[in-house]
């Protein structure tokens, strides 16, 4: 993990794989969080993953909610972007 440059309202953490098995999954990941002065500090905003093929995936998190009753594994299936 390392701290990456970010804007005034965000914190970004860069992740590089250490184990060989991890390098088969990704070459770099960046997690973006709300900053320390946000109403809800350090909440996840998104994850950007660079794959070994050079392709990348961007996951954006919106409308975060905590402790939701009745969640199931199926609720976390990927959806196509609009």
Number of C-alpha atoms within 10 A of each C-alpha: 10 10 12 13 11 13 9 11 12 19 21 22 16 17 17 14 15 9 8 8 9 12 14 12 14 19 18 17 20 20 18 22 20 20 19 14 11 13 9 10 14 16 17 19 18 17 18 16 21 16 16 13 10 9 9 14 11 12 13 11 12 9 5 8 6 5 6 6 6 6 9 7 6 7 8 8 6 8 6 4 5 3
